[in-house]
């Protein structure tokens, strides 16, 4: 088997790995945004509660 055939045989595996990383990255971004919104809301509530 020459090198070109080996690269074609391995490439679907690499594409699947890249898709997995892409999905994990998107999930992490969504969770980070949810956490940031929750933190901002909590901070606003804290500031409102402790106003002078």
N, C-alpha and C positions, 0 to 999 in steps of 0.2 A: 504494500500500500504506500502510495506516495504521500507527500506532506499535504497536498491540496485536499485529498480525500479525507485525511485525518482531521483537518480543520473543519470541513463540512460536517463530519460526524460529531465533533465536539461542540459546534456552535449552538445547536438547540439547547444543550445543557447550560451554556453560558447565558443564553437569552432567558431561560427560566430563572436562573440565579439573579439576573438583573431585574426581572419583573418582581421577584420576591423582595429585593432591596427597595424597589420603587414603592411597592405596596406598604412595606414597613415604614418607609420615610413619610408617606402620606398619612398613615395612621399616627405617627409621632407628631406631625405638624398639627393635625386635628386635636389631639390630646393636649398639646402645648397651648393651643388657642383657647380650648375650654378651661384649662387651668389658669391662664392669664385672665380671662373674663371673671372667673370665680374669685381670684385674688384681688382684682380691681374692685369688685362688688364688696368684698369683705373689708377692704381698706376704706372704701367710701362709707360703709356702715360704721366702722370704727371712728373715723374722723367726725361723722355726724353725731355719734354718741358722746364723744369727748370734746365737743365744742364748748367754748366759754360763753 
